[in-house]
């Protein structure tokens, strides 16, 4: 008869058993933000525009020629050649991330039966996550007028003003110094290069939503004269960006309305171009355009442009411009100087944000 198992036998057995090592698997809890709009949506092949040269320049037809009129059959011709064109110029900005591994400890020692986890892949993942966080922070900031490192974030282009109308003028940086131009363009000379603005008192169907409907109509410019522009992004993608407080208030409106209206806060539109109901996988929408919560807008140490903002952005005219050949370019692994067993990899991005038609964008804020 086998001997009885004593408590000590059980203790020895437990001590000799390894825990489940979760080999070749890991879960990331490193991210500080719940979502990264810049990396996950803006920085995609169908949204970005590629360019070259020492900077990005966009030509803009800034005014009407006013040459058309009704004439008599024998009237004389009077032809003028007005100055119609302006341009904006945006410098390249450069971002990078990096990661490394040691040949002896990470490759030779961590292989075969000794391998518990891949030590290299988490480092590359962390490097890309770090880059996503850096890009997201700068996407929602206005650089100072003396800043030569950071890009022209969305609040640089779409500027809040408490007065209703096309009043989005010059942005103000964190140093409280206002810019005197927009990408080199003087707004006194080109007064149409302004975004739409409005102030709201409450998130309600009586206050905010009518102002959003009006803004959408006012910014929906559709020329009867067609032109070809191969630099325009392939997707006409309008989105609404807001903070958590405003997003939650909009959700409350959506939940309170007649369920036949779906999740669209404003499904009915007079005229053409919009309208109808839409429920995009449960996503709250406005005129079929998704309302996106941007965690970065909750951080007042990063975002200081407005209180409880709502950005109406048309991504057909707002996009990251990337230097051709330097779009998330990965270099390496290369041997580190004076450390022949250390290998480094770099991820580079040369880019900036550009809005070449501010009139098709709007911003609202609580006053």
C-alpha positions as a Markdown table, in Angstrom:
| # | Residue | x | y | z |
|---|---|---|---|---|
| 1 | Unk | 0.0 | 0.0 | 0.0 |
| 2 | Unk | 1.4 | 3.3 | -1.0 |
| 3 | Unk | 2.4 | 5.7 | 1.8 |
| 4 | Unk | 0.1 | 8.5 | 2.6 |
| 5 | Unk | 0.8 | 11.9 | 1.1 |
| 6 | Unk | 1.8 | 14.3 | 3.9 |
| 7 | Unk | 1.4 | 18.0 | 4.0 |
| 8 | Unk | 5.2 | 18.3 | 3.5 |
| 9 | Unk | 5.0 | 16.3 | 0.3 |
| 10 | Unk | 2.4 | 18.6 | -1.0 |
| 11 | Unk | 4.5 | 21.6 | -0.1 |
| 12 | Unk | 7.6 | 20.2 | -1.8 |
| 13 | Unk | 5.5 | 19.4 | -5.0 |
| 14 | Unk | 4.1 | 22.9 | -5.1 |
| 15 | Unk | 7.6 | 24.5 | -4.7 |
| 16 | Unk | 8.9 | 22.4 | -7.6 |
| 17 | Unk | 6.2 | 23.4 | -10.1 |
| 18 | Unk | 6.7 | 26.4 | -12.3 |
| 19 | Unk | 3.8 | 28.9 | -12.8 |
| 20 | Unk | 2.1 | 29.1 | -16.2 |
| 21 | Unk | 4.8 | 31.2 | -18.0 |
| 22 | Unk | 2.4 | 32.6 | -20.6 |
| 23 | Unk | 5.0 | 31.9 | -23.2 |
| 24 | Unk | 5.2 | 34.1 | -26.3 |
| 25 | Unk | 2.2 | 36.1 | -25.2 |
| 26 | Unk | 1.7 | 39.5 | -23.5 |
| 27 | Unk | -0.9 | 42.1 | -22.9 |
| 28 | Unk | -0.3 | 45.8 | -23.1 |
| 29 | Unk | -1.5 | 48.2 | -20.4 |
| 30 | Unk | 1.0 | 50.8 | -21.3 |
| 31 | Unk | -1.2 | 53.2 | -23.3 |
| 32 | Unk | -2.2 | 56.4 | -21.5 |
| 33 | Unk | -5.0 | 57.3 | -24.0 |
| 34 | Unk | -8.0 | 55.2 | -24.9 |
| 35 | Unk | -7.7 | 56.1 | -28.5 |
| 36 | Unk | -5.2 | 57.7 | -30.9 |
| 37 | Unk | -7.1 | 59.5 | -33.7 |
| 38 | Unk | -4.0 | 60.7 | -35.4 |
| 39 | Unk | -2.3 | 57.3 | -35.8 |
| 40 | Unk | -5.4 | 55.2 | -36.3 |
| 41 | Unk | -7.3 | 57.5 | -38.7 |
| 42 | Unk | -5.5 | 60.5 | -40.0 |
| 43 | Unk | -2.2 | 58.8 | -40.7 |
| 44 | Unk | -3.6 | 56.3 | -43.2 |
| 45 | Unk | -2.8 | 55.9 | -46.9 |
| 46 | Unk | -6.2 | 57.1 | -48.0 |
| 47 | Unk | -6.0 | 60.3 | -45.8 |
| 48 | Unk | -2.5 | 61.5 | -46.0 |
| 49 | Unk | -1.0 | 63.5 | -48.9 |
| 50 | Unk | 2.6 | 63.0 | -50.0 |
| 51 | Unk | 4.9 | 65.8 | -51.1 |
| 52 | Unk | 8.5 | 66.7 | -51.6 |
| 53 | Unk | 10.7 | 69.9 | -51.7 |
| 54 | Unk | 11.9 | 71.9 | -48.7 |
| 55 | Unk | 8.3 | 72.8 | -47.6 |
| 56 | Unk | 4.7 | 72.3 | -48.6 |
| 57 | Unk | 3.1 | 75.1 | -50.6 |
| 58 | Unk | -0.6 | 75.2 | -51.6 |
| 59 | Unk | -2.0 | 77.7 | -54.1 |
| 60 | Unk | -5.4 | 79.2 | -53.3 |
| 61 | Unk | -7.9 | 81.0 | -55.5 |
| 62 | Unk | -8.7 | 83.6 | -52.8 |
| 63 | Unk | -11.3 | 85.9 | -54.5 |
| 64 | Unk | -13.8 | 86.3 | -57.3 |
| 65 | Unk | -12.8 | 88.0 | -60.5 |
| 66 | Unk | -16.2 | 89.7 | -60.8 |
| 67 | Unk | -15.9 | 89.7 | -64.6 |
| 68 | Unk | -19.3 | 88.4 | -65.4 |
| 69 | Unk | -22.2 | 90.8 | -66.3 |
| 70 | Unk | -25.1 | 91.2 | -68.6 |
| 71 | Unk | -24.3 | 93.4 | -71.6 |
| 72 | Unk | -25.9 | 95.1 | -74.5 |
| 73 | Unk | -25.1 | 93.8 | -78.0 |
| 74 | Unk | -23.0 | 96.9 | -78.9 |
| 75 | Unk | -21.3 | 97.5 | -75.6 |
| 76 | Unk | -17.5 | 97.8 | -75.7 |
| 77 | Unk | -15.3 | 95.2 | -73.9 |
| 78 | Unk | -13.4 | 96.1 | -70.8 |
| 79 | Unk | -11.2 | 93.2 | -69.7 |
| 80 | Unk | -9.1 | 93.3 | -66.5 |
| 81 | Unk | -6.6 | 90.8 | -65.2 |
| 82 | Unk | -7.1 | 90.8 | -61.4 |
| 83 | Unk | -4.8 | 89.2 | -58.9 |
| 84 | Unk | -6.8 | 86.2 | -57.8 |
| 85 | Unk | -4.2 | 83.8 | -56.2 |
| 86 | Unk | -2.6 | 83.5 | -52.8 |
| 87 | Unk | -0.6 | 80.7 | -51.3 |
| 88 | Unk | 0.2 | 79.1 | -48.0 |
| 89 | Unk | 3.5 | 77.5 | -47.1 |
| 90 | Unk | 4.1 | 75.0 | -44.3 |
| 91 | Unk | 7.5 | 73.7 | -43.2 |
| 92 | Unk | 8.3 | 70.1 | -42.6 |
| 93 | Unk | 8.4 | 68.8 | -39.1 |
| 94 | Unk | 10.3 | 65.7 | -38.1 |
| 95 | Unk | 9.3 | 63.1 | -35.5 |
| 96 | Unk | 11.1 | 59.8 | -34.6 |
| 97 | Unk | 11.0 | 56.9 | -32.2 |
| 98 | Unk | 13.6 | 54.2 | -31.6 |
| 99 | Unk | 14.2 | 50.9 | -30.0 |
| 100 | Unk | 17.2 | 48.6 | -29.5 |
| 101 | Unk | 18.2 | 45.1 | -28.5 |
| 102 | Unk | 21.4 | 43.4 | -27.3 |
| 103 | Unk | 22.6 | 40.5 | -29.4 |
| 104 | Unk | 23.9 | 38.3 | -26.5 |
| 105 | Unk | 21.1 | 38.8 | -24.0 |
| 106 | Unk | 18.1 | 39.3 | -26.3 |
| 107 | Unk | 19.0 | 36.8 | -29.1 |
| 108 | Unk | 21.5 | 34.2 | -27.9 |
| 109 | Unk | 20.3 | 33.8 | -24.3 |
| 110 | Unk | 16.6 | 34.1 | -25.1 |
| 111 | Unk | 16.1 | 31.2 | -27.5 |
| 112 | Unk | 15.2 | 27.5 | -27.6 |
| 113 | Unk | 13.8 | 26.0 | -24.4 |
| 114 | Unk | 14.9 | 29.1 | -22.5 |
| 115 | Unk | 12.6 | 31.3 | -24.4 |
| 116 | Unk | 9.7 | 32.6 | -22.3 |
| 117 | Unk | 8.9 | 35.7 | -24.4 |
| 118 | Unk | 10.1 | 37.6 | -27.4 |
| 119 | Unk | 11.9 | 40.5 | -25.9 |
| 120 | Unk | 12.3 | 42.4 | -29.2 |
| 121 | Unk | 8.6 | 42.7 | -30.4 |
| 122 | Unk | 7.4 | 44.4 | -27.2 |
| 123 | Unk | 10.2 | 47.0 | -27.6 |
| 124 | Unk | 9.1 | 47.8 | -31.2 |
| 125 | Unk | 5.5 | 47.9 | -30.1 |
| 126 | Unk | 6.4 | 50.4 | -27.3 |
| 127 | Unk | 8.4 | 52.5 | -29.7 |
| 128 | Unk | 5.4 | 52.8 | -32.1 |
| 129 | Unk | 3.0 | 53.5 | -29.2 |
| 130 | Unk | 5.3 | 56.2 | -27.9 |
| 131 | Unk | 5.3 | 57.8 | -31.4 |
| 132 | Unk | 1.5 | 57.6 | -31.5 |
| 133 | Unk | 1.3 | 59.4 | -28.2 |
| 134 | Unk | 3.7 | 62.1 | -29.3 |
| 135 | Unk | 1.8 | 62.6 | -32.6 |
| 136 | Unk | -1.5 | 62.7 | -30.9 |
| 137 | Unk | -0.4 | 65.3 | -28.4 |
| 138 | Unk | 0.9 | 67.6 | -31.1 |
| 139 | Unk | -2.1 | 67.1 | -33.3 |
| 140 | Unk | -4.3 | 69.0 | -30.8 |
| 141 | Unk | -1.9 | 71.9 | -30.1 |
| 142 | Unk | -1.0 | 75.3 | -31.4 |
| 143 | Unk | 2.8 | 75.8 | -31.6 |
| 144 | Unk | 4.3 | 79.1 | -30.3 |
| 145 | Unk | 5.2 | 81.6 | -33.0 |
| 146 | Unk | 8.9 | 80.8 | -32.3 |
| 147 | Unk | 8.5 | 77.1 | -32.3 |
| 148 | Unk | 10.6 | 75.4 | -35.0 |
| 149 | Unk | 10.0 | 71.8 | -33.9 |
| 150 | Unk | 6.3 | 71.1 | -33.5 |
| 151 | Unk | 3.7 | 70.8 | -36.3 |
| 152 | Unk | 0.7 | 73.1 | -37.0 |
| 153 | Unk | -1.9 | 71.1 | -35.1 |
| 154 | Unk | -5.6 | 71.2 | -35.8 |
| 155 | Unk | -6.4 | 74.2 | -33.5 |
| 156 | Unk | -3.8 | 76.2 | -35.4 |
| 157 | Unk | -6.0 | 75.9 | -38.5 |
| 158 | Unk | -9.5 | 75.8 | -37.0 |
| 159 | Unk | -9.5 | 78.7 | -34.6 |
| 160 | Unk | -12.3 | 79.4 | -32.1 |
| 161 | Unk | -14.1 | 82.7 | -31.8 |
| 162 | Unk | -17.2 | 83.4 | -29.7 |
| 163 | Unk | -18.9 | 85.3 | -32.5 |
| 164 | Unk | -21.0 | 83.3 | -34.9 |
| 165 | Unk | -19.8 | 83.3 | -38.5 |
| 166 | Unk | -16.6 | 82.9 | -40.5 |
| 167 | Unk | -14.5 | 84.5 | -37.7 |
| 168 | Unk | -11.8 | 81.9 | -37.2 |
| 169 | Unk | -8.7 | 84.1 | -37.5 |
| 170 | Unk | -5.2 | 83.8 | -36.1 |
| 171 | Unk | -4.4 | 81.2 | -33.5 |
| 172 | Unk | -2.6 | 81.9 | -30.2 |
| 173 | Unk | 0.1 | 79.7 | -28.8 |
| 174 | Unk | 0.7 | 78.4 | -25.3 |
| 175 | Unk | 2.9 | 81.5 | -24.6 |
| 176 | Unk | -0.3 | 83.7 | -25.2 |
| 177 | Unk | 1.3 | 85.3 | -28.3 |
| 178 | Unk | -1.0 | 85.4 | -31.3 |
| 179 | Unk | 0.3 | 84.5 | -34.7 |
| 180 | Unk | 0.2 | 87.3 | -37.3 |
| 181 | Unk | -0.4 | 85.0 | -40.3 |
| 182 | Unk | -1.7 | 81.6 | -41.2 |
| 183 | Unk | 1.1 | 79.6 | -42.9 |
| 184 | Unk | 2.4 | 82.9 | -44.2 |
| 185 | Unk | -1.0 | 84.2 | -45.4 |
| 186 | Unk | -2.3 | 87.6 | -44.2 |
| 187 | Unk | -6.0 | 87.4 | -43.4 |
| 188 | Unk | -6.5 | 91.1 | -44.1 |
| 189 | Unk | -5.5 | 90.5 | -47.7 |
| 190 | Unk | -7.3 | 87.1 | -47.8 |
| 191 | Unk | -10.3 | 87.5 | -45.5 |
| 192 | Unk | -12.1 | 84.4 | -46.9 |
| 193 | Unk | -9.5 | 82.1 | -45.5 |
| 194 | Unk | -11.3 | 81.7 | -42.2 |
| 195 | Unk | -13.2 | 78.9 | -40.5 |
| 196 | Unk | -16.7 | 79.0 | -39.1 |
| 197 | Unk | -17.2 | 79.6 | -35.4 |
| 198 | Unk | -20.1 | 79.6 | -32.9 |
| 199 | Unk | -20.6 | 79.6 | -29.1 |
| 200 | Unk | -23.1 | 77.5 | -27.3 |
| 201 | Unk | -24.5 | 77.6 | -23.7 |
| 202 | Unk | -25.8 | 74.1 | -23.4 |
| 203 | Unk | -25.6 | 70.8 | -25.2 |
| 204 | Unk | -29.3 | 70.5 | -26.2 |
| 205 | Unk | -31.6 | 70.3 | -29.2 |
| 206 | Unk | -32.6 | 73.9 | -28.5 |
| 207 | Unk | -29.1 | 75.4 | -28.4 |
| 208 | Unk | -26.1 | 73.5 | -29.7 |
| 209 | Unk | -27.7 | 71.3 | -32.4 |
| 210 | Unk | -29.3 | 74.1 | -34.4 |
| 211 | Unk | -26.0 | 75.9 | -34.4 |
| 212 | Unk | -24.3 | 72.7 | -35.7 |
| 213 | Unk | -26.9 | 72.3 | -38.4 |
| 214 | Unk | -26.4 | 75.9 | -39.5 |
| 215 | Unk | -22.6 | 75.5 | -39.5 |
| 216 | Unk | -22.9 | 72.4 | -41.7 |
| 217 | Unk | -25.0 | 74.3 | -44.3 |
| 218 | Unk | -22.7 | 77.4 | -44.2 |
| 219 | Unk | -19.5 | 75.3 | -44.6 |
| 220 | Unk | -20.9 | 73.0 | -47.3 |
| 221 | Unk | -19.4 | 74.9 | -50.3 |
| 222 | Unk | -20.1 | 73.2 | -53.6 |
| 223 | Unk | -18.8 | 74.9 | -56.7 |
| 224 | Unk | -20.8 | 74.6 | -60.0 |
| 225 | Unk | -17.5 | 74.8 | -61.8 |
| 226 | Unk | -15.5 | 71.6 | -61.6 |
| 227 | Unk | -11.7 | 71.3 | -61.5 |
| 228 | Unk | -9.1 | 68.6 | -61.2 |
| 229 | Unk | -6.9 | 68.5 | -58.1 |
| 230 | Unk | -4.9 | 65.3 | -57.8 |
| 231 | Unk | -3.5 | 66.4 | -54.4 |
| 232 | Unk | -6.9 | 66.2 | -52.7 |
| 233 | Unk | -7.3 | 63.1 | -50.4 |
| 234 | Unk | -9.4 | 60.4 | -52.0 |
| 235 | Unk | -12.0 | 60.3 | -49.2 |
| 236 | Unk | -14.4 | 63.2 | -48.4 |
| 237 | Unk | -14.6 | 62.4 | -44.7 |
| 238 | Unk | -16.3 | 64.8 | -42.3 |
| 239 | Unk | -15.9 | 64.0 | -38.6 |
| 240 | Unk | -16.8 | 65.7 | -35.3 |
| 241 | Unk | -14.3 | 65.7 | -32.5 |
| 242 | Unk | -15.1 | 66.6 | -28.9 |
| 243 | Unk | -14.2 | 66.0 | -25.3 |
| 244 | Unk | -15.7 | 63.4 | -23.0 |
| 245 | Unk | -18.1 | 65.8 | -21.2 |
| 246 | Unk | -19.6 | 67.0 | -24.4 |
| 247 | Unk | -19.6 | 63.5 | -26.0 |
| 248 | Unk | -21.5 | 62.2 | -22.9 |
| 249 | Unk | -24.1 | 65.0 | -23.2 |
| 250 | Unk | -24.6 | 64.3 | -26.9 |
| 251 | Unk | -25.1 | 60.6 | -26.1 |
| 252 | Unk | -27.8 | 61.6 | -23.6 |
| 253 | Unk | -29.7 | 63.5 | -26.3 |
| 254 | Unk | -29.3 | 60.5 | -28.6 |
| 255 | Unk | -30.7 | 58.1 | -26.0 |
| 256 | Unk | -33.7 | 60.4 | -25.3 |
| 257 | Unk | -34.9 | 60.9 | -28.8 |
| 258 | Unk | -37.4 | 58.8 | -30.7 |
| 259 | Unk | -35.8 | 55.4 | -31.4 |
| 260 | Unk | -37.1 | 55.6 | -35.0 |
| 261 | Unk | -34.5 | 58.4 | -35.6 |
| 262 | Unk | -31.7 | 56.0 | -34.8 |
| 263 | Unk | -28.4 | 57.3 | -33.5 |
| 264 | Unk | -28.2 | 60.3 | -35.8 |
| 265 | Unk | -28.8 | 63.5 | -33.8 |
| 266 | Unk | -29.9 | 65.5 | -36.8 |
| 267 | Unk | -31.1 | 63.1 | -39.6 |
| 268 | Unk | -33.3 | 65.6 | -41.4 |
| 269 | Unk | -31.8 | 68.2 | -43.8 |
| 270 | Unk | -33.4 | 70.8 | -46.0 |
| 271 | Unk | -32.0 | 70.8 | -49.6 |
| 272 | Unk | -29.7 | 68.3 | -51.1 |
| 273 | Unk | -26.4 | 66.8 | -50.2 |
| 274 | Unk | -27.3 | 65.3 | -46.8 |
| 275 | Unk | -30.1 | 63.6 | -44.9 |
| 276 | Unk | -31.4 | 60.2 | -44.1 |
| 277 | Unk | -30.9 | 58.0 | -41.1 |
| 278 | Unk | -27.7 | 56.2 | -40.2 |
| 279 | Unk | -26.6 | 53.9 | -37.4 |
| 280 | Unk | -22.9 | 53.1 | -37.9 |
| 281 | Unk | -22.4 | 50.1 | -35.6 |
| 282 | Unk | -24.0 | 52.1 | -32.8 |
| 283 | Unk | -21.8 | 55.1 | -33.4 |
| 284 | Unk | -23.5 | 58.5 | -32.6 |
| 285 | Unk | -23.6 | 60.6 | -35.7 |
| 286 | Unk | -24.7 | 64.1 | -36.8 |
| 287 | Unk | -26.0 | 64.3 | -40.4 |
| 288 | Unk | -24.4 | 60.8 | -40.9 |
| 289 | Unk | -21.0 | 62.1 | -39.8 |
| 290 | Unk | -19.5 | 60.3 | -36.8 |
| 291 | Unk | -19.0 | 62.1 | -33.4 |
| 292 | Unk | -15.6 | 61.1 | -32.1 |
| 293 | Unk | -14.4 | 61.3 | -28.5 |
| 294 | Unk | -10.8 | 62.6 | -28.4 |
| 295 | Unk | -9.2 | 61.9 | -25.0 |
| 296 | Unk | -6.5 | 64.5 | -25.7 |
| 297 | Unk | -9.2 | 67.2 | -25.6 |
| 298 | Unk | -9.9 | 66.4 | -21.9 |
| 299 | Unk | -6.3 | 67.3 | -21.0 |
| 300 | Unk | -6.2 | 71.0 | -20.3 |
| 301 | Unk | -2.4 | 70.9 | -20.0 |
| 302 | Unk | -2.3 | 69.9 | -23.6 |
| 303 | Unk | -5.4 | 71.5 | -25.2 |
| 304 | Unk | -6.1 | 75.1 | -24.2 |
| 305 | Unk | -7.8 | 76.5 | -27.3 |
| 306 | Unk | -11.5 | 76.4 | -26.1 |
| 307 | Unk | -13.8 | 75.0 | -23.4 |
| 308 | Unk | -15.7 | 71.8 | -24.3 |
| 309 | Unk | -14.9 | 72.2 | -28.0 |
| 310 | Unk | -16.6 | 70.5 | -30.9 |
| 311 | Unk | -14.5 | 70.5 | -34.1 |
| 312 | Unk | -16.3 | 69.9 | -37.4 |
| 313 | Unk | -13.5 | 68.8 | -39.7 |
| 314 | Unk | -13.7 | 68.0 | -43.4 |
| 315 | Unk | -10.8 | 65.6 | -44.1 |
| 316 | Unk | -11.1 | 66.4 | -47.8 |
| 317 | Unk | -9.3 | 69.7 | -47.0 |
| 318 | Unk | -7.5 | 68.9 | -43.8 |
| 319 | Unk | -4.8 | 66.2 | -43.8 |
| 320 | Unk | -1.3 | 65.3 | -42.8 |
| 321 | Unk | 1.2 | 66.1 | -45.5 |
| 322 | Unk | 4.1 | 63.6 | -45.4 |
| 323 | Unk | 7.5 | 63.9 | -47.1 |
| 324 | Unk | 7.7 | 61.2 | -49.8 |
| 325 | Unk | 10.1 | 58.5 | -48.7 |
| 326 | Unk | 10.0 | 59.5 | -45.0 |
| 327 | Unk | 6.6 | 58.1 | -44.0 |
| 328 | Unk | 7.2 | 56.0 | -40.9 |
| 329 | Unk | 10.5 | 55.0 | -42.4 |
| 330 | Unk | 12.1 | 52.2 | -40.4 |
| 331 | Unk | 16.0 | 52.1 | -40.5 |
| 332 | Unk | 18.0 | 49.3 | -39.0 |
| 333 | Unk | 18.8 | 47.4 | -37.1 |
| 334 | Unk | 22.3 | 49.0 | -37.2 |
| 335 | Unk | 25.2 | 48.5 | -34.8 |
| 336 | Unk | 25.4 | 51.2 | -32.2 |
| 337 | Unk | 28.7 | 53.2 | -32.1 |
| 338 | Unk | 31.3 | 51.7 | -29.7 |
| 339 | Unk | 28.8 | 48.9 | -28.7 |
| 340 | Unk | 29.2 | 46.2 | -31.3 |
| 341 | Unk | 26.6 | 43.9 | -29.6 |
| 342 | Unk | 24.0 | 46.6 | -29.4 |
| 343 | Unk | 21.6 | 47.1 | -32.4 |
| 344 | Unk | 19.3 | 50.1 | -32.9 |
| 345 | Unk | 16.3 | 50.7 | -35.1 |
| 346 | Unk | 14.8 | 54.1 | -35.8 |
| 347 | Unk | 11.3 | 55.1 | -37.1 |
| 348 | Unk | 11.2 | 58.5 | -38.8 |
| 349 | Unk | 8.3 | 60.7 | -40.0 |
| 350 | Unk | 8.6 | 64.0 | -41.8 |
| 351 | Unk | 5.2 | 65.7 | -42.0 |
| 352 | Unk | 3.0 | 68.6 | -41.0 |
| 353 | Unk | -0.7 | 69.3 | -40.9 |
| 354 | Unk | -2.3 | 71.4 | -43.7 |
| 355 | Unk | -5.8 | 72.8 | -44.1 |
| 356 | Unk | -6.1 | 74.4 | -47.5 |
| 357 | Unk | -9.8 | 75.4 | -47.2 |
| 358 | Unk | -10.6 | 76.6 | -43.7 |
| 359 | Unk | -14.1 | 77.6 | -44.8 |
| 360 | Unk | -15.2 | 74.0 | -44.9 |
| 361 | Unk | -14.4 | 73.5 | -41.2 |
| 362 | Unk | -16.0 | 74.8 | -38.0 |
| 363 | Unk | -15.5 | 74.8 | -34.2 |
| 364 | Unk | -18.0 | 75.4 | -31.4 |
| 365 | Unk | -17.2 | 76.0 | -27.7 |
| 366 | Unk | -19.1 | 76.5 | -24.5 |
| 367 | Unk | -19.3 | 80.1 | -23.3 |
